[in-house]
Amino acid sequence: MKGPLFYSKILLFGEYGIIKDSRGLSIPYNFFKGALKKSKNLSGAALKSNENLKRFAGHLETVQEDTSIEVAFDLELLRSDLAEGMYFDSSIPQGYGVGSSGALVAAIYDRYAIGKITVLENLTREKLLKLKGIFGRMESYFHGKSSGLDPLNSYLSLPILINSQDNIESTSIPSQHSEGKGAVFLLDSGMVGETAPMVQIFMEKMKQEGFRQVLKDQFIRYTDACVEDFISGNVKSLFGNIKQLSHVVLDHFKPMIPKEFHQLWKQGIETNAYYLKLCGSGGGGYILGFTEDLSKARKALKGHRLEVVYNF
């Protein structure tokens, strides 16, 4: 058995903000991928994955018993596949903010959900929200709380525009200019980030009136503007808004930025060579970068590995 491929994702805009109804834009990132496979002789990572999936099967039982979520799984088939050595073979790094558990959830739903919503049907807003709800409940096994967006992105393999928590749609983004000088890139922090503690810090900060105000008046305002600029291809305005967003994150989301990157973050804003922002919950993993001149950014970030995600 070799299942279909499910890709990683990048939330370009909306981290933390979408918890409080900002807009967001999530795109598939085909560089990393995963698929369900079987092997008679499991060892190492494959064995660990198989054991994890056995525990996950128990979680799926509670998901289908939840009357607020309309979903059923062929658990008999899942358990028999697991007994035959099924595992999730993935190149998606864990704890890097690119949706490793999202791809796994999408693969399991695709193979074992009974009467599943398929990518080929007319995906109305209702169907997208239903899928998002199912995926959120499935993925909560890994994160404690999940919006369901990562698996949704991986399952559909389409850019997703989040207008608010109950208003999402698949969208298109301007096509890339392979010869363009500008780029969105990933910067490897060299350390793993844990989602749950970062979300915990955010929730604690949300208890402060001042932080809530900053979130509403600055963070969400610039995030919404970036989403609008990116989708409409307004690059000049986009970079102005990303600079502001990068500034707000440096000033108010410091715990989510690995210490070693505080100076680099500041340097980008001061020199305009690049602007950095969080990729996922932060705390490690990848950091997202935006630049109008990739060669200038590479020089400024010498010694760091840059993975280009999108060319302007």
N, C-alpha and C positions, 0 to 999 in steps of 0.2 A: 504493500500500500504506500502510495506517495500522494499526499493531499495537495490541493491547490496552494499557491503561494499567497501569503498575507504580508503586507509591507508595513514598515515603520511609518510614523507620522511626525510632523513638526507642527506644533501650535505656533504659528508666526506671531500672532497677537492674541492677547486675552488671558494669559496666565494670571491667576488670582482674580483678575477683574471679572471673569465670567461667573465666579461664585456670587458676585454682587451685581449680576446683570449687565456687565459691559458687553460690547460686541466682541467677536473673536473670529479668527480665520485659521483653519487647520488644513494642512496640505499633506498628501501622501509623500513619503520619501523612499524611493525604490532602491536606494543603496543598500538598505538592510531588509532582510525578509526572513520568514519562517514558514515551516510546513509540518504537518503531522506525518510521521513515518513509523515504520515498524522494524524491529530487529530481534532475532532470536537470542543473540548474545549481548545483553545490555551491560554497559560499564560506564564509568565516569559521568559526564554531563547527561548522557542519554538515560542512564539508570536513575539519576537524581530527578530528571524531568518526569519519568514514568511514575516514580513514587509521589511526586508533587501532584501529578494528574489524578492519582488514586484518591488523594485527599480532596482535590478539587471536585471530583465526582460526588463526594458526600455533600459538598456545598451546593451543588446543582440540585440535589434532592430538596433542600430547603428552599431554593429559588422557585422550583415548580409548585411547592406547597403554599407559597405566598400568594394569597388571593388577589392582591393588588397588581400582580404582574401576570399577564396572560402568556405563559410559555410552558411547553412540555418537551422533555428530552427523551431520546431512546437510550436510557441509562443501561439497559441490558446489553445493547450493542457496544456502548462506551466501555463497560466493564470487561466485556469479552475481548475487545481490541486491546485494552490495557493488559489483560492477562497474557495476550500474545506479543507483548513487548512494544506497545505503541508509546511514542514520546514526541515532544515538539522540538524539531531540529531548527534552531534559529541563530542567525548571525546578528540579531538585534541586541546591542549591549543593555544590560539591566542597570537601572538606576541612572540612566543618562538622559531621561526626558524625551525619548523618542518612541515610547509606546511599546515596550517589550511585552507587557501583560495584555495590552490591547490586541496585538496580533494573535496571541494565543486564544483569547476569548472569542475573537472573530472566527478562528479556525474551528473551535469546538462547536460554536453555534451553527456554522455552515454545515458541519458533518452530522450533528446529532439532534438539532432542533426539529421537532415534528411540526409540519405545516409552516415552515419558516418563510419569512418575508425575503424574497430574492431580489438581487440587484437588477434583474431584468424587468421587473414589473414597474408600473407607474408609481414612483416613490412620492406619495403625497406627504404633506407636512405631518399628518396624523401617523402615517406609517413610520416616518423618520423618528418622531417622538416616541413611538411605541418601541422601536428598535433601541433607541438611546436608553429608554427605561430598563429594558431587558439587559442590555449590555452593562449598564451602571450597576445593576443588582448582581450580575455575574462577576464583574471585576472588583466588587467590594471585598471579595475574598483576598485580593492582593493588597489593596490600599486602605481598607477600613471604610472609605467613602469614595465613590467614583461618579463622575458626571456621565460616564458612558461614551464620551466623545472619541476617545482613542480607539476603542474597538469599532465604533461606527465608521471612523475614517478608514481604518484598515479593511473593514468588511466591504465598504463601497469603493474604495480606492479612488475617491473623488475629493476635490477640495470642498470643505464644508464651511458655510458662513453661519456664524452664530449671531443672531440679532438680539436674542434674549434667551432665558432658560427654556421657555416654551415656544420659541420661534427659531427654527433652524432650517436651512435649505442647502441642497448641493448647489455649487456655483462654479463659474469658470474664472480663471485668472488670466491676465494678459500673457501671451506666449513669450517665451524667453528669447533674448537676443544673445545667441552663442558668442558673438563677437563683441558684445557690450563690455564696457569697462567696469560697470557697477555690479555688485553681487550681494547676495545673502549667503553667509557662510556659517559653519559650525566651528567652534573653537573648543578643543578638548581640554577640560580642566584637569584631567589626569586622576580624578577621584570620583567615587560613586556617590550619588546624591540619594537621600532617602526621602520619599514623598511625605509620609505621615508626620515626622517631626517638623518639617517645614510648614505644612498646613497648620499644625498646632501653633507654631510661632505667629503665623498670620492671624489665626483666630484670637489669640491673646491680644495682638496689636489692635484688632477690630474693637476691643472693649474701650479703647481710648477715643474720645470725641475728636481730638486733633487728627488722629490717623484716619478716621472715617471721613473727615472733611477732605483731607489730601487725596484719599482714594477717589472720592466723588468729583472734586473740582479739578484735579490734575491727572491722576493716573487713568481714570476711566475716560476722561475727555480726550487725552492724547491717544489712548488705545483705539477709541472709536474713530478718531481722525485718521490714524494709520491704516486701519482696515479699509476705510473709504478710499483713501489715496491709492492703496495697493491694488484694490479691485478695479479702480477706474484708470490705473496706469499713470497717475499724476506723480511722477518721480520727484520732481522738485519740492513739492509740498510735503511728500512722504518723508524726505530726509530732514526737513525742518521739524516735523512732528516726532520723528524717531529720536532726534537729538534731545528734545524736551523730555520724552519718555525715559530715555537712558538716564537723564539727570534726576528725575523723580525716583527712579529705582535705586540709584546710588545713594540718594539722600534718605530714603525711607524704607528700603528693603535690604539694608546692609547685611543682616544675618543670612540672607539667602544667597549672597555672593561670596564665594570662597575668598578668604582673606588675601591670598596671593594675587587676586585679580582686582582688588580695590584700586590700586595705582594704575593698572592698564586701562581700567574702565574710565577713570578720570582723564587719563592721557588722551583717549579717543575723543572725548568731549572737547578737550582744550585744543587739540590739533585739527579736529574735523577729518582725520584720516580714516576713521571708522567709528561706529557707535555700537555699544554692546547692550544686550538685554537678556533677560532670563529665558531659558528654554525649558519649559515645564516648571516644576516647583523650585528649581535651583538647589543650592547646597552642594553642588558638585555636578558631575555629568557634563553635558555640553552647555556652552554659552552661545547664544545667537549673536552674530555680527552682521552689520549692514555697512556697506561702503560704496562710495561713488567711484572709487578708483582702487581696484583690487590690488594692483602692483604696489601702490602706496601703502595699503593696509598690510600686505605681506611684509614689506620692509619694516613697518612700525611694529609688527608682531613677530619679528624674527625669532626663531627658536620655538615657535608654537606651530602646531599642525592645524592648517585650515582646510576644511572640506567644503567646497562650493555646493550650495543647494539650488541656487537660482541666479541667473544672470540678467541684469537690466540692459 
